[in-house]
Amino acid sequence: MRHALLIAAALMLAACGAPMGASENAPPPADAPITVGPDYSGDFDAIGTEPFWAVKVRADSFTLTRPDAPEVTAANPGVRADGEQGVWDGTAGEQRLVLRLTPGECTDGMSERRYGYAAEVWIDGETLRGCAAKTAALAAQPRP
């Protein structure tokens, strides 16, 4: 009889299809890889050539400078994720300033510096393309 009860219990557990204590909502094992998107926190510097331009993203603002145009500064609304891309979208007076960063190696074509993002700036219907990196990462590299 005792043997029959053990067999019945084993069959009932096997019928459940999941090990005892398993749950669909259980967290992954501690050594499971964690996948997260790019880190767009902190300060960024973006540059482009032909034409020359630069954007500095700081906590309170982001600023576009160009040699032959007035500086444009917009309040930093915070980054918005668009897939893997990071987007800052603000206004400076009547002008709309948008910076879009895409993760991936990028070169400025003029220096040996390494950038971790391709950059695209849109202002008043004009699109500027270049490269970007976290400010701290650029500071750790040799100056051009």
C-alpha positions in Angstrom: 0.0 0.0 0.0 2.8 2.4 0.9 4.5 1.6 -2.3 1.3 2.4 -4.3 0.9 5.8 -2.5 4.5 6.7 -3.5 3.9 5.8 -7.1 0.7 7.8 -7.2 2.4 10.8 -5.7 5.2 10.6 -8.3 2.7 10.3 -11.1 0.8 13.4 -9.9 4.0 15.4 -9.7 5.0 14.3 -13.2 1.6 15.3 -14.5 2.1 18.9 -13.5 4.9 19.3 -16.1 6.9 21.7 -14.0 9.4 21.0 -11.3 8.2 21.6 -7.8 8.6 25.3 -6.8 8.8 26.5 -10.5 6.8 29.5 -11.5 6.4 31.4 -14.7 7.1 34.6 -12.8 10.3 33.4 -11.3 13.3 35.6 -12.0 16.1 34.3 -14.3 19.1 32.6 -12.7 21.6 35.0 -11.1 24.2 34.2 -13.8 21.8 34.9 -16.7 23.0 37.7 -19.0 21.2 41.0 -18.5 20.3 42.9 -21.7 19.8 46.6 -21.6 19.9 49.3 -24.2 22.6 52.0 -24.7 23.3 54.3 -21.8 22.2 57.9 -22.7 22.7 59.3 -19.2 25.1 62.1 -18.5 26.9 64.6 -20.7 27.6 64.0 -24.4 29.6 65.9 -27.0 28.8 65.6 -30.7 30.7 67.0 -33.6 30.6 67.2 -37.4 32.7 68.3 -40.3 31.7 69.7 -43.6 30.1 71.9 -42.3 31.7 72.2 -38.9 29.3 72.0 -35.9 29.3 70.8 -32.3 26.5 70.0 -29.8 27.1 69.8 -26.1 24.4 67.9 -24.0 24.5 68.9 -20.4 22.0 68.4 -17.5 20.0 71.5 -18.1 20.5 72.3 -21.8 21.9 71.2 -25.1 23.7 73.7 -27.3 24.5 73.7 -31.1 27.5 75.9 -32.2 28.5 76.5 -35.8 31.2 78.9 -37.1 28.8 81.0 -39.3 25.6 80.9 -37.2 24.4 82.1 -33.8 24.6 79.6 -31.0 21.3 77.7 -30.4 20.6 76.5 -26.8 17.5 74.5 -25.9 16.4 73.3 -22.4 17.3 69.7 -22.0 14.0 67.8 -21.9 15.8 64.6 -21.2 16.5 61.8 -23.6 13.7 59.8 -25.3 14.5 56.3 -26.4 13.5 55.5 -30.0 14.5 51.9 -30.3 18.2 51.8 -29.7 18.5 55.5 -30.5 18.6 58.4 -28.0 16.7 61.6 -29.0 16.8 65.0 -27.4 14.1 67.3 -28.9 13.8 70.9 -27.7 13.1 74.5 -28.7 15.1 77.6 -28.5 12.7 80.5 -29.2 11.2 79.8 -32.5 13.8 77.2 -33.5 13.4 73.4 -33.0 16.6 71.6 -32.2 16.8 67.8 -32.4 19.8 65.6 -31.6 19.6 61.8 -32.4 22.3 59.4 -31.4 22.7 55.9 -32.8 25.1 53.5 -31.1 28.0 52.3 -33.2 31.6 53.1 -34.0 32.0 56.5 -35.7 35.0 58.5 -37.0 35.1 62.2 -37.6 37.5 61.8 -40.5 40.0 64.3 -39.1 41.3 62.8 -35.9 42.2 59.5 -34.3 39.4 59.9 -31.7 36.9 57.1 -31.2 33.2 57.8 -30.9 30.6 55.4 -29.8 27.7 57.0 -31.6 26.7 58.4 -34.9 25.0 61.8 -34.5 22.4 63.6 -36.4 21.2 67.1 -35.7 18.1 68.7 -37.2 17.6 72.4 -37.0 15.2 74.5 -39.2 15.0 71.9 -41.9 18.8 71.4 -42.1 20.3 68.0 -41.2 23.9 67.8 -39.9 25.7 64.5 -39.5 28.7 63.5 -37.4 29.8 61.5 -34.3 29.2 61.7 -30.6 30.6 60.2 -27.4 30.2 60.7 -23.6 32.1 63.8 -22.6 34.2 61.8 -20.1 35.1 59.2 -22.7 36.4 61.9 -25.0 38.4 63.6 -22.2 40.2 60.3 -21.7 41.4 60.3 -25.3 44.3 62.2 -26.8 43.2 65.7 -28.1 43.1 66.1 -31.9 
